Amino acid sequence: MHLMKRTKSLGFAIFILLLGLILACGSEATPVPTPQQVDTAAIQQAVEQALSAQGQQPAGLSAEEITEQIQAAVRATAPEDGSPSAEEIAQQVEAAVQAAMPEDTSAAELARMVQQVVAASLPTPTAAPAPTTPSPTTVEPTGSLNVAVSILFGAAEFNLTNQGITQSRFDSVFTHDDMWISDTDGVNRGRLVRDWEVDPTGRIFTFRLREGAMFSGGWGEFTADDLIFSMEQVSSEESYHSVKGATRRIFTCDECDLVKIDDYTVRLTGPTTIAGITWNNESHLNMQSKRHFDTVGKEQANRESVGTNSWELVDFRPDSFRRLKARSEHWAKTPNFDELTVWELQEESTRLANFLTGLIDTGSFTPDTVEGIRTENLPGIEYMSLPGGEYIYLPIYGMQHHLDHPDHLPDANGDVKVAVAESAGDCDLPWVSCDRNLDSTEWQNALKVRQALATSIDRGKLVNALAGGDGEPLYLLHWTGHERLAQELGLDSLEYEYDPAGAKELLGEAGYPDGIDFDLMLTEFASAGPIAAGEAVATMWQEIGARASLNRVPYAAWRPCTVDRSCKAISTHNNQAWVEPMRIFPVFYHPGNAFNLGFEHPFMTDLLDRMSVAADWENRKQLTAELGQFTFEQVVAIPLYTRKVIWPLGEKLDQWGIQARQAPFLSNWEFAPHGT
């Protein structure tokens, strides 16, 4: 306990010191013309106050000595422009602490803690700065950007209860903020949450919020009231938000207690250990203004975008464009461009023509199209290349085998948390069993159909033809980016061997010697590519008598049947890598979530529930391995391949760093620089 108090007190002092240095010296993301000297008296006072507040003084180390050691280290590290990087400060602070502390185990532990504080508190050069007391960046953004994407966002709806994944993804990238954000290295850092702590039981979290984060449109500052309001909206009965299930489980469950301590402090108490809290909602749960909602009413609030991010939505036309204006005084980073328009252009040829003529500055393209752009040898074109940034797969719908889950049934008041259509659970598709017993003959026959579909696909040909040879065949669903973990857990050998003759035999054994007929919905979720993949796979399936009727549909139009579990088809889909496989499975396959990608089963539900409270990493790994094995063996969906994501940049635009796990849509657009 003594060590914990000593570590916490010094950590708090260094936290204040480092953020003070950022404000005084400037950061690489927002440099100041003239470096300023560190305020020695202010730093020493902060250190002394932190130590005295805990009533502990580390043995052999005074507050003055702490101050002198750290100041010397920072001054020795800082470049001439006065902008030390987070890594440089971390290294020097660790050395200073080690030199000042006695040679015992507490010194090493304290040094590790300091590094964690630095890593969690300082922004990287390409991530949005997050000062403790933000000073709005006031610059004059200039020029306009035009960006083209292949997806259609659908109707613009801004109440969290009404938002599908395409709308929430757009908001998280441009206009709104989450509690956390991933940096360029994939580390989740606080965004609207300044810092947080958890008690030893893993059940009580205290969140200290960012001060000075202002909503657009003059709707005031983000506070604890807005955080609690946003959580309640997402997890409400009428919500069909993409992270409804995770939000309810973590923040607003019946036994959960989410309370406001003051305007900038919120405490969460859960009934059990809460695992993975910083990434369960990252980049999807966007905080909204309670004051705006209460003032204008539910209907008007649904038509007006009010967020805390660097861009403000000023105009839009459904299925056409969304126009954004830079916020010239922003708490984190004012964009370099004054205006950004996102054009929704489904046709690849249309996007290409607009790029080649300079009407758009960048866009989402398939690898084939990117190679075509390269051959044009246009002056000033650069390419943002993001290896392994995306994976493409085919969700298989209709396997709703857990409709007796409590979230699908009326409670004592007659309310249903996640309502389903009357047709949900129908077993009239060849890959759906009427019996959910995994050992039953019916289940095994339906499984053979899914296996036939999975083993009749030449993934190597897909990689060569559709990923420009720069990708990998995919067999483990939602494991992209975690190949080393798969190898450690013995899952790297799992593979659907390409065997069309054997696949045809499987269909015959399942009772379909003449083949099967079904719908294949061609839709793109995040970027260009899945539709071409679906068309190619449909051609391969013809060889085994699996006849797919191709239907092209915007994802926003397809999503409603994923909400009420009434989809009766296979579809194309794509996603980016996740922080760990556990991150996305509860969103896609748990009965308690607002939408579902076609599969619910008590076995998987039990696994996901156990994983949600498994804070011990070794335990989580084993549960994750079990989940990976199950999804592969049961062919829950059909993985196809991974590919590099490449965005060509026109002359007006230069490269910048984006958030990890946002490759298909890019991010950090406020840092997008003017071309040189």
C-alpha positions as CSV (number, residue, x, y, z in Angstrom):
1,M,0.0,0.0,0.0
2,H,2.9,2.4,0.8
3,L,4.4,1.7,-2.6
4,M,1.0,2.3,-4.3
5,K,0.6,5.7,-2.6
6,R,4.2,6.7,-3.4
7,T,3.8,5.6,-7.0
8,K,0.5,7.4,-7.4
9,S,1.7,10.7,-5.9
10,L,4.9,10.9,-8.0
11,G,3.0,9.8,-11.1
12,F,0.5,12.6,-10.6
13,A,3.3,15.1,-10.2
14,I,5.0,14.0,-13.4
15,F,1.7,14.0,-15.2
16,I,1.2,17.7,-14.3
17,L,4.8,18.4,-15.2
18,L,4.7,16.7,-18.6
19,L,1.5,18.3,-19.7
20,G,2.8,21.7,-18.5
21,L,5.8,21.1,-20.7
22,I,3.6,20.4,-23.7
23,L,1.8,23.7,-23.1
24,A,5.1,25.6,-22.5
25,C,7.3,24.1,-25.2
26,G,4.7,23.2,-27.8
27,S,4.1,19.8,-29.4
28,E,5.2,18.5,-32.8
29,A,1.6,18.7,-34.0
30,T,1.2,22.4,-33.1
31,P,4.6,24.0,-32.9
32,V,5.1,27.5,-31.5
33,P,7.6,29.9,-33.1
34,T,9.8,30.5,-30.1
35,P,10.5,27.9,-27.4
36,Q,9.8,29.0,-23.8
37,Q,11.6,28.1,-20.6
38,V,10.1,25.7,-18.1
39,D,8.5,27.4,-15.1
40,T,10.7,25.9,-12.4
41,A,8.8,27.3,-9.5
42,A,5.4,26.0,-10.8
43,I,6.8,22.5,-11.5
44,Q,8.3,22.3,-8.0
45,Q,5.1,23.5,-6.4
46,A,3.1,20.9,-8.3
47,V,5.5,18.1,-7.3
48,E,5.4,19.2,-3.6
49,Q,1.6,19.5,-3.5
50,A,1.2,16.1,-5.1
51,L,3.5,14.4,-2.6
52,S,2.1,16.2,0.5
53,A,-1.5,15.4,-0.6
54,Q,-0.7,11.7,-0.2
55,G,1.2,12.3,3.0
56,Q,4.2,10.3,1.7
57,Q,7.8,11.2,0.8
58,P,9.7,8.6,-1.1
59,A,12.7,7.5,0.8
60,G,15.9,9.2,-0.2
61,L,14.1,11.5,-2.7
62,S,12.9,15.1,-2.0
63,A,10.4,17.0,-4.1
64,E,13.2,19.5,-5.0
65,E,15.4,16.6,-6.1
66,I,12.6,15.2,-8.2
67,T,12.1,18.6,-9.8
68,E,15.8,19.1,-10.5
69,Q,16.3,15.7,-12.0
70,I,13.3,15.9,-14.3
71,Q,14.0,19.4,-15.4
72,A,17.6,18.6,-16.3
73,A,16.5,15.5,-18.2
74,V,13.9,17.4,-20.2
75,R,16.3,20.3,-21.0
76,A,18.9,17.8,-22.2
77,T,16.4,16.1,-24.4
78,A,14.5,19.1,-25.9
79,P,15.5,20.0,-29.4
80,E,16.3,23.5,-30.3
81,D,12.8,24.1,-31.4
82,G,11.6,23.3,-27.8
83,S,9.4,20.4,-28.8
84,P,10.5,17.2,-27.1
85,S,8.7,14.1,-28.3
86,A,6.8,11.8,-25.9
87,E,9.3,9.1,-26.5
88,E,12.3,11.3,-25.7
89,I,10.7,12.6,-22.5
90,A,9.7,9.1,-21.4
91,Q,13.3,7.9,-21.8
92,Q,14.9,10.8,-20.0
93,V,12.3,10.8,-17.2
94,E,12.8,7.1,-16.6
95,A,16.6,7.7,-16.4
96,A,16.1,10.6,-14.0
97,V,13.8,8.6,-11.7
98,Q,16.1,5.6,-11.7
99,A,19.1,7.8,-10.8
100,A,17.2,9.5,-8.0
101,M,15.6,6.5,-6.4
102,P,17.3,3.9,-4.2
103,E,18.3,0.7,-5.9
104,D,15.4,-1.4,-5.0
105,T,12.4,-2.9,-6.8
106,S,10.2,0.2,-6.2
107,A,12.5,2.2,-8.4
108,A,12.0,-0.1,-11.3
109,E,8.3,-0.2,-10.7
110,L,8.1,3.6,-10.4
111,A,10.0,4.0,-13.7
112,R,7.6,1.6,-15.5
113,M,4.7,3.6,-14.1
114,V,6.3,6.9,-15.4
115,Q,6.5,5.4,-18.9
116,Q,2.9,4.4,-18.8
117,V,1.9,7.9,-17.6
118,V,3.8,9.4,-20.5
119,A,2.5,7.0,-23.1
120,A,-1.1,7.5,-21.9
121,S,-0.9,11.3,-21.5
122,L,1.1,12.7,-24.4
123,P,-0.2,12.9,-28.0
124,T,1.9,11.5,-30.8
125,P,2.8,14.0,-33.6
126,T,-0.1,12.6,-35.7
127,A,-2.7,12.2,-33.1
128,A,-5.0,15.0,-31.8
129,P,-3.3,16.8,-28.9
130,A,-5.0,16.4,-25.6
131,P,-3.8,19.0,-23.1
132,T,-5.2,19.0,-19.5
133,T,-6.6,22.5,-19.9
134,P,-6.9,23.0,-23.6
135,S,-6.2,26.3,-25.3
136,P,-8.2,26.5,-28.5
137,T,-5.9,26.5,-31.6
138,T,-6.7,29.6,-33.6
139,V,-5.4,29.4,-37.2
140,E,-6.8,30.4,-40.5
141,P,-7.5,27.2,-42.4
142,T,-7.4,27.7,-46.2
143,G,-8.6,25.8,-49.3
144,S,-11.0,23.0,-49.8
145,L,-10.8,19.2,-50.1
146,N,-13.0,16.9,-52.0
147,V,-13.0,13.2,-51.0
148,A,-15.0,10.4,-52.7
149,V,-16.1,7.2,-51.0
150,S,-18.0,4.2,-52.3
151,I,-20.5,3.8,-49.5
152,L,-23.8,5.6,-49.2
153,F,-24.4,6.8,-45.6
154,G,-28.1,7.0,-46.0
155,A,-30.3,9.4,-44.2
156,A,-28.4,11.8,-41.9
157,E,-29.7,11.1,-38.4
158,F,-27.9,12.5,-35.4
159,N,-29.7,11.1,-32.4
160,L,-27.7,8.2,-31.2
161,T,-30.7,6.0,-30.9
162,N,-31.3,6.3,-34.7
163,Q,-27.7,5.8,-35.9
164,G,-26.5,2.9,-38.0
165,I,-22.8,2.1,-38.3
166,T,-22.2,4.2,-41.4
167,Q,-23.5,7.3,-39.7
168,S,-21.7,6.7,-36.5
169,R,-18.4,6.0,-38.4
170,F,-18.8,9.3,-40.3
171,D,-19.4,11.2,-37.1
172,S,-16.5,9.7,-35.2
173,V,-14.1,10.6,-38.0
174,F,-15.2,14.2,-38.6
175,T,-17.6,15.8,-36.3
176,H,-17.9,14.0,-33.0
177,D,-15.6,12.5,-30.3
178,D,-15.5,9.3,-28.4
179,M,-14.2,8.8,-24.8
180,W,-11.1,7.2,-26.3
181,I,-9.2,7.3,-29.6
182,S,-6.6,5.0,-31.1
183,D,-3.3,6.6,-32.1
184,T,-1.2,5.7,-35.2
185,D,0.4,2.8,-33.3
186,G,-2.9,1.3,-32.2
187,V,-2.7,2.4,-28.6
188,N,-6.0,3.7,-27.2
189,R,-5.7,7.0,-25.5
190,G,-8.1,9.3,-23.8
191,R,-9.9,11.8,-26.0
192,L,-12.9,13.3,-24.1
193,V,-11.7,11.4,-21.1
194,R,-8.5,13.1,-19.8
195,D,-7.5,10.2,-17.5
196,W,-9.1,7.4,-15.5
197,E,-8.4,5.0,-12.7
198,V,-9.8,1.6,-11.6
199,D,-10.1,0.1,-8.2
200,P,-8.4,-3.2,-7.3
201,T,-11.6,-5.2,-7.9
202,G,-11.9,-4.0,-11.5
203,R,-15.5,-2.9,-10.9
204,I,-15.2,0.8,-10.1
205,F,-13.9,3.2,-12.7
206,T,-13.4,7.0,-12.2
207,F,-13.2,9.0,-15.4
208,R,-11.9,12.6,-15.3
209,L,-13.1,14.4,-18.4
210,R,-11.4,16.8,-20.7
211,E,-12.1,20.4,-19.8
212,G,-12.6,23.0,-22.5
213,A,-13.9,20.6,-25.2
214,M,-16.6,22.8,-26.8
215,F,-19.6,21.6,-28.8
216,S,-20.1,23.2,-32.3
217,G,-22.9,25.7,-32.8
218,G,-22.4,27.4,-29.5
219,W,-23.9,24.6,-27.4
220,G,-21.4,24.9,-24.6
221,E,-18.8,22.6,-23.1
222,F,-18.8,18.8,-22.9
223,T,-19.4,17.7,-19.3
224,A,-20.4,14.7,-17.3
225,D,-24.1,15.3,-18.1
226,D,-23.3,14.8,-21.8
227,L,-21.4,11.6,-21.2
228,I,-24.2,10.0,-19.1
229,F,-26.9,11.3,-21.6
230,S,-25.0,9.7,-24.5
231,M,-24.7,6.4,-22.8
232,E,-28.4,6.3,-21.9
233,Q,-29.3,7.2,-25.5
234,V,-27.2,4.5,-27.1
235,S,-28.4,1.8,-24.7
236,S,-32.1,2.7,-24.6
237,E,-34.8,0.3,-25.7
238,E,-35.5,2.0,-29.0
239,S,-31.8,2.3,-29.9
240,Y,-30.3,0.3,-32.8
241,H,-26.8,1.8,-32.4
242,S,-24.0,-0.6,-33.4
243,V,-22.5,-0.7,-29.8
244,K,-25.8,-0.8,-28.0
245,G,-25.1,-4.2,-26.4
246,A,-21.6,-3.4,-25.2
247,T,-22.7,0.0,-23.8
248,R,-25.6,-1.6,-21.9
249,R,-23.4,-4.3,-20.6
250,I,-20.6,-2.0,-19.4
251,F,-22.2,1.3,-18.5
252,T,-26.0,1.0,-18.1
253,C,-26.8,-2.6,-17.0
254,D,-29.5,-3.1,-14.3
255,E,-26.8,-3.5,-11.7
256,C,-24.5,-0.7,-13.1
257,D,-24.2,2.7,-11.4
258,L,-23.0,5.5,-13.7
259,V,-23.0,8.7,-11.7
260,K,-21.8,12.3,-12.0
261,I,-19.4,13.3,-9.2
262,D,-18.9,16.8,-10.6
263,D,-18.9,18.5,-14.1
264,Y,-15.7,16.8,-15.1
265,T,-15.8,13.5,-13.1
266,V,-17.9,10.4,-13.6
267,R,-17.8,7.2,-11.6
268,L,-18.9,3.8,-13.0
269,T,-19.6,0.9,-10.7
270,G,-20.3,-2.5,-12.3
271,P,-21.6,-5.8,-10.8
272,T,-18.5,-7.7,-12.1
273,T,-15.0,-7.1,-13.4
274,I,-15.1,-4.9,-16.5
275,A,-12.7,-5.9,-19.2
276,G,-11.5,-3.9,-22.2
277,I,-13.4,-0.8,-21.3
278,T,-11.2,1.5,-23.3
279,W,-11.8,-0.2,-26.6
280,N,-15.3,-1.6,-26.4
281,N,-16.8,1.6,-27.8
282,E,-13.7,3.3,-29.3
283,S,-14.4,5.1,-32.5
284,H,-18.2,4.4,-32.5
285,L,-19.8,5.9,-29.3
286,N,-19.8,9.6,-30.1
287,M,-20.6,12.0,-27.3
288,Q,-23.6,14.3,-27.9
289,S,-24.9,17.4,-26.3
290,K,-27.7,17.0,-23.7
291,R,-28.3,20.7,-23.6
292,H,-28.9,20.8,-27.4
293,F,-31.3,17.8,-27.2
294,D,-33.2,19.2,-24.3
295,T,-33.5,22.7,-25.8
296,V,-34.6,21.9,-29.4
297,G,-36.3,18.6,-28.8
298,K,-35.8,15.1,-30.1
299,E,-37.0,15.7,-33.7
300,Q,-34.9,18.8,-34.4
301,A,-31.9,17.4,-32.6
302,N,-32.0,14.4,-35.0
303,R,-31.6,16.8,-37.9
304,E,-28.7,18.8,-36.5
305,S,-25.1,17.7,-36.1
306,V,-23.6,19.0,-32.9
307,G,-20.2,17.6,-31.9
308,T,-16.8,18.4,-30.3
309,N,-14.5,17.4,-33.2
310,S,-12.6,19.7,-35.5
311,W,-15.2,19.8,-38.3
312,E,-18.8,21.0,-38.4
313,L,-21.3,19.6,-40.8
314,V,-22.8,22.6,-42.7
315,D,-24.6,20.9,-45.6
316,F,-25.6,17.5,-46.9
317,R,-27.7,15.7,-49.5
318,P,-28.6,12.1,-48.8
319,D,-26.7,9.7,-51.1
320,S,-24.8,12.6,-52.7
321,F,-22.5,14.6,-50.4
322,R,-21.7,15.9,-46.9
323,R,-19.9,19.2,-46.6
324,L,-17.9,20.1,-43.6
325,K,-16.4,23.4,-42.3
326,A,-13.3,23.7,-40.2
327,R,-13.7,25.0,-36.7
328,S,-11.2,27.9,-36.6
329,E,-11.0,27.9,-32.8
330,H,-10.9,24.3,-31.7
331,W,-9.8,22.8,-28.4
332,A,-7.5,20.3,-29.9
333,K,-6.5,21.0,-33.5
334,T,-7.9,23.3,-36.2
335,P,-7.9,21.7,-39.6
336,N,-5.4,22.9,-42.2
337,F,-8.2,23.1,-44.9
338,D,-11.2,25.3,-44.5
339,E,-13.7,23.0,-46.2
340,L,-14.0,19.3,-46.8
341,T,-16.7,17.7,-48.9
342,V,-17.2,13.9,-48.8
343,W,-18.9,12.7,-52.0
344,E,-20.8,9.4,-52.0
345,L,-20.1,7.9,-55.4
346,Q,-20.8,4.2,-55.7
347,E,-19.4,3.6,-59.1
348,E,-15.7,3.1,-59.2
349,S,-15.5,4.5,-62.8
350,T,-17.1,7.7,-61.6
351,R,-14.7,8.2,-58.7
352,L,-11.8,7.5,-61.1
353,A,-12.9,10.0,-63.7
354,N,-13.3,12.7,-61.0
355,F,-9.9,12.0,-59.6
356,L,-8.1,12.0,-63.0
357,T,-9.7,15.3,-63.8
358,G,-8.8,16.8,-60.4
359,L,-12.4,17.2,-59.2
360,I,-11.7,15.1,-56.2
361,D,-8.4,15.1,-54.3
362,T,-8.5,11.5,-53.0
363,G,-10.8,8.6,-52.8
364,S,-11.4,4.9,-52.0
365,F,-10.3,2.7,-54.9
366,T,-9.7,-1.0,-55.6
367,P,-6.0,-2.0,-56.1
368,D,-6.6,-2.5,-59.9
369,T,-7.8,1.1,-60.2
370,V,-4.9,2.4,-58.1
371,E,-2.5,0.6,-60.5
372,G,-4.4,2.3,-63.4
373,I,-3.8,5.7,-61.8
374,R,-0.1,4.9,-61.5
375,T,0.2,4.2,-65.2
376,E,-1.2,7.7,-66.0
377,N,2.0,9.2,-64.5
378,L,0.1,12.3,-63.3
379,P,2.3,15.0,-61.8
380,G,2.2,15.5,-58.0
381,I,0.3,12.2,-57.2
382,E,1.4,10.5,-53.9
383,Y,0.0,7.3,-52.4
384,M,-0.9,6.6,-48.7
385,S,-0.2,2.9,-48.4
386,L,-1.6,1.0,-45.4
387,P,-0.5,-2.7,-45.4
388,G,-2.9,-5.2,-44.0
389,G,-5.4,-2.4,-43.4
390,E,-8.5,-4.3,-44.4
391,Y,-10.1,-7.8,-44.7
392,I,-13.0,-8.9,-46.9
393,Y,-15.5,-11.6,-45.9
394,L,-19.0,-12.9,-46.5
395,P,-21.5,-12.8,-43.6
396,I,-24.0,-15.7,-43.8
397,Y,-27.5,-14.7,-42.5
398,G,-30.4,-16.5,-41.0
399,M,-28.7,-18.6,-38.3
400,Q,-30.6,-17.1,-35.4
401,H,-30.4,-19.9,-32.9
402,H,-30.7,-18.0,-29.6
403,L,-34.0,-16.2,-29.9
404,D,-34.8,-17.4,-26.4
405,H,-32.1,-15.2,-25.0
406,P,-33.5,-12.8,-22.3
407,D,-32.8,-9.8,-24.4
408,H,-35.1,-11.1,-27.1
409,L,-38.0,-11.9,-24.7
410,P,-40.4,-9.5,-22.9
411,D,-39.4,-8.6,-19.3
412,A,-41.8,-8.2,-16.4
413,N,-43.1,-5.0,-17.9
414,G,-43.6,-6.4,-21.3
415,D,-40.5,-4.6,-22.8
416,V,-38.1,-6.3,-25.2
417,K,-34.5,-5.0,-25.2
418,V,-33.7,-6.3,-28.7
419,A,-36.9,-7.0,-30.7
420,V,-36.8,-9.4,-33.6
421,A,-39.0,-10.0,-36.7
422,E,-41.5,-12.8,-36.8
423,S,-39.5,-14.4,-39.6
424,A,-36.3,-14.4,-37.5
425,G,-35.2,-18.0,-36.8
426,D,-36.9,-19.5,-39.9
427,C,-34.9,-22.4,-41.1
428,D,-35.8,-22.3,-44.8
429,L,-32.3,-21.6,-46.1
430,P,-30.0,-24.5,-47.0
431,W,-27.2,-23.5,-44.6
432,V,-29.6,-23.0,-41.6
433,S,-30.6,-25.9,-39.3
434,C,-33.9,-26.2,-37.6
435,D,-32.2,-27.9,-34.7
436,R,-29.5,-25.9,-32.8
437,N,-28.0,-29.1,-31.3
438,L,-24.5,-29.1,-32.8
439,D,-24.5,-32.9,-33.0
440,S,-27.9,-33.2,-34.7
441,T,-28.2,-34.5,-38.2
442,E,-29.9,-31.3,-39.3
443,W,-27.1,-29.2,-37.9
444,Q,-24.5,-31.3,-39.6
445,N,-26.2,-31.1,-43.0
446,A,-26.5,-27.3,-42.8
447,L,-22.9,-27.1,-41.7
448,K,-21.9,-29.2,-44.8
449,V,-23.5,-26.5,-47.0
450,R,-21.5,-23.8,-45.3
451,Q,-18.3,-25.9,-45.6
452,A,-19.0,-26.4,-49.3
453,L,-19.3,-22.7,-49.8
454,A,-16.1,-22.0,-47.9
455,T,-14.0,-24.7,-49.6
456,S,-15.0,-23.9,-53.2
457,I,-13.3,-20.5,-53.2
458,D,-9.8,-20.1,-54.6
459,R,-8.5,-17.4,-52.2
460,G,-5.1,-17.2,-53.8
461,K,-6.8,-16.2,-57.1
462,L,-8.8,-13.5,-55.3
463,V,-5.6,-12.1,-53.8
464,N,-3.9,-12.0,-57.2
465,A,-6.8,-10.6,-59.1
466,L,-8.4,-8.3,-56.6
467,A,-5.6,-7.3,-54.1
468,G,-2.9,-6.8,-56.7
469,G,-1.1,-9.8,-55.2
470,D,-0.5,-7.7,-52.1
471,G,-2.6,-9.5,-49.5
472,E,-3.1,-12.9,-47.9
473,P,-5.8,-15.6,-48.0
474,L,-8.0,-15.4,-44.9
475,Y,-9.4,-18.3,-42.9
476,L,-9.8,-16.9,-39.3
477,L,-12.8,-14.6,-39.0
478,H,-11.9,-11.1,-37.4
479,W,-8.4,-12.1,-36.5
480,T,-6.6,-9.8,-39.0
481,G,-3.6,-8.2,-37.4
482,H,-3.3,-10.9,-34.8
483,E,-1.4,-13.6,-36.7
484,R,1.2,-14.0,-34.0
485,L,-1.4,-14.6,-31.4
486,A,-3.1,-17.2,-33.7
487,Q,0.2,-18.9,-34.1
488,E,0.8,-18.9,-30.3
489,L,-2.6,-20.5,-29.8
490,G,-2.2,-23.1,-32.5
491,L,-4.8,-21.6,-34.8
492,D,-2.5,-20.6,-37.7
493,S,-2.9,-24.1,-39.3
494,L,-6.7,-23.7,-39.7
495,E,-7.5,-23.5,-43.4
496,Y,-10.4,-24.1,-45.8
497,E,-8.6,-26.1,-48.5
498,Y,-9.7,-25.2,-52.0
499,D,-11.5,-28.3,-53.1
500,P,-14.4,-27.7,-55.5
501,A,-15.0,-31.4,-56.2
502,G,-15.1,-32.1,-52.5
503,A,-17.4,-29.1,-52.0
504,K,-19.9,-30.5,-54.6
505,E,-19.9,-33.8,-52.7
506,L,-20.7,-32.0,-49.4
507,L,-23.7,-30.4,-51.1
508,G,-24.9,-33.9,-52.2
509,E,-24.4,-35.3,-48.7
510,A,-26.4,-32.4,-47.3
511,G,-29.3,-33.3,-49.5
512,Y,-28.7,-30.9,-52.4
513,P,-27.2,-33.0,-55.3
514,D,-28.6,-30.5,-57.8
515,G,-27.1,-27.5,-56.1
516,I,-28.7,-24.6,-54.2
517,D,-30.1,-21.2,-55.2
518,F,-29.8,-18.1,-52.9
519,D,-29.3,-14.3,-52.9
520,L,-25.9,-12.7,-52.6
521,M,-26.2,-9.0,-51.6
522,L,-23.4,-6.9,-53.0
523,T,-22.7,-4.1,-50.6
524,E,-19.7,-2.1,-49.4
525,F,-19.4,-1.0,-45.8
526,A,-16.2,1.0,-45.5
527,S,-14.3,1.2,-48.8
528,A,-14.2,-0.1,-52.4
529,G,-13.5,-3.8,-53.0
530,P,-16.1,-6.2,-51.5
531,I,-18.5,-5.9,-54.4
532,A,-15.8,-7.1,-56.9
533,A,-15.0,-9.9,-54.4
534,G,-18.6,-11.0,-54.2
535,E,-18.9,-11.1,-58.0
536,A,-15.7,-13.2,-58.3
537,V,-16.8,-15.7,-55.6
538,A,-20.2,-16.1,-57.2
539,T,-18.5,-17.2,-60.4
540,M,-16.5,-19.8,-58.4
541,W,-19.6,-21.1,-56.7
542,Q,-21.2,-21.9,-60.0
543,E,-18.8,-24.7,-60.5
544,I,-20.3,-26.6,-57.6
545,G,-23.9,-25.7,-58.4
546,A,-24.2,-22.9,-55.8
547,R,-26.2,-20.4,-57.9
548,A,-26.1,-16.9,-56.4
549,S,-28.5,-14.2,-57.5
550,L,-26.6,-10.9,-57.4
551,N,-28.3,-7.9,-55.8
552,R,-26.4,-4.6,-55.4
553,V,-27.6,-2.6,-52.5
554,P,-26.2,0.2,-50.3
555,Y,-25.2,-1.0,-46.8
556,A,-27.5,1.6,-45.2
557,A,-30.5,-0.1,-47.0
558,W,-29.4,-3.6,-46.1
559,R,-28.7,-2.9,-42.4
560,P,-32.4,-2.8,-41.2
561,C,-32.8,-6.6,-41.6
562,T,-29.6,-7.1,-39.6
563,V,-31.3,-5.2,-36.8
564,D,-34.5,-7.3,-36.6
565,R,-32.7,-10.5,-37.6
566,S,-34.8,-11.0,-40.8
567,C,-32.0,-11.1,-43.4
568,K,-32.1,-14.2,-45.6
569,A,-29.0,-14.1,-47.8
570,I,-25.2,-13.9,-47.9
571,S,-23.6,-10.5,-48.2
572,T,-20.3,-8.9,-48.9
573,H,-18.6,-7.0,-46.1
574,N,-15.2,-5.5,-45.1
575,N,-13.6,-4.3,-41.9
576,Q,-10.4,-3.1,-40.5
577,A,-8.2,-4.8,-38.0
578,W,-9.4,-4.6,-34.4
579,V,-7.5,-4.2,-31.1
580,E,-8.1,-7.9,-30.4
581,P,-10.6,-10.4,-31.8
582,M,-12.8,-10.0,-28.7
583,R,-13.5,-6.4,-29.6
584,I,-15.9,-7.1,-32.5
585,F,-17.5,-10.5,-31.8
586,P,-19.9,-9.2,-29.2
587,V,-20.9,-6.4,-31.6
588,F,-21.6,-8.7,-34.5
589,Y,-22.9,-11.9,-32.9
590,H,-24.3,-11.3,-29.4
591,P,-28.1,-11.4,-29.0
592,G,-28.0,-8.3,-26.8
593,N,-26.6,-6.1,-29.5
594,A,-28.7,-3.9,-31.7
595,F,-27.8,-5.7,-34.9
596,N,-26.4,-9.0,-35.9
597,L,-24.4,-10.4,-38.8
598,G,-26.4,-13.6,-39.1
599,F,-25.3,-15.9,-36.3
600,E,-26.5,-16.3,-32.7
601,H,-26.0,-19.5,-30.7
602,P,-26.0,-20.3,-26.9
603,F,-22.5,-21.7,-27.2
604,M,-21.1,-18.5,-28.6
605,T,-23.2,-16.3,-26.3
606,D,-21.8,-18.1,-23.3
607,L,-18.2,-17.7,-24.6
608,L,-18.7,-13.9,-25.2
609,D,-20.3,-13.4,-21.8
610,R,-17.3,-15.1,-20.1
611,M,-14.8,-13.1,-22.2
612,S,-16.5,-9.9,-21.3
613,V,-15.5,-10.3,-17.6
614,A,-12.1,-12.0,-18.2
615,A,-9.6,-9.4,-17.1
616,D,-6.8,-11.9,-16.8
617,W,-5.0,-12.1,-20.2
618,E,-4.1,-15.8,-20.0
619,N,-7.7,-16.6,-19.4
620,R,-8.8,-14.3,-22.2
621,K,-6.4,-15.9,-24.6
622,Q,-7.8,-19.3,-24.0
623,L,-11.3,-18.2,-24.4
624,T,-10.4,-16.3,-27.6
625,A,-8.7,-19.5,-28.9
626,E,-11.9,-21.4,-28.2
627,L,-13.9,-18.8,-30.0
628,G,-11.6,-18.9,-33.0
629,Q,-11.8,-22.6,-33.2
630,F,-15.6,-22.6,-33.0
631,T,-16.2,-19.9,-35.6
632,F,-13.8,-21.7,-38.0
633,E,-15.3,-25.1,-37.5
634,Q,-18.9,-23.9,-37.7
635,V,-18.2,-21.5,-40.7
636,V,-20.0,-18.7,-38.9
637,A,-19.1,-16.5,-41.9
638,I,-16.8,-17.0,-44.9
639,P,-13.4,-15.1,-44.6
640,L,-11.8,-14.3,-48.0
641,Y,-8.6,-12.3,-47.9
642,T,-6.7,-9.3,-46.5
643,R,-5.4,-6.5,-48.6
644,K,-3.3,-3.3,-48.5
645,V,-5.4,-0.1,-48.5
646,I,-4.0,2.6,-50.8
647,W,-5.4,6.1,-51.1
648,P,-4.0,8.2,-54.1
649,L,-3.5,11.8,-53.1
650,G,-3.8,14.7,-55.6
651,E,-1.5,17.7,-55.8
652,K,-3.5,19.7,-53.2
653,L,-2.9,17.1,-50.5
654,D,0.1,15.6,-48.7
655,Q,0.4,12.5,-46.5
656,W,-0.4,12.4,-42.8
657,G,-0.8,9.9,-39.9
658,I,-4.1,8.2,-39.3
659,Q,-5.6,6.4,-36.4
660,A,-4.9,2.7,-36.4
661,R,-8.0,0.6,-37.4
662,Q,-9.3,3.4,-39.6
663,A,-7.5,2.5,-42.8
664,P,-10.6,1.9,-45.0
665,F,-12.0,5.3,-44.2
666,L,-8.9,7.3,-43.1
667,S,-9.1,9.7,-40.1
668,N,-7.3,12.6,-38.5
669,W,-8.4,14.7,-41.4
670,E,-7.7,17.9,-39.4
671,F,-4.0,17.0,-39.8
672,A,-4.2,16.5,-43.6
673,P,-1.6,18.9,-44.9
674,H,-1.6,21.1,-48.0
675,G,0.5,19.6,-50.9
676,T,4.0,21.0,-51.4
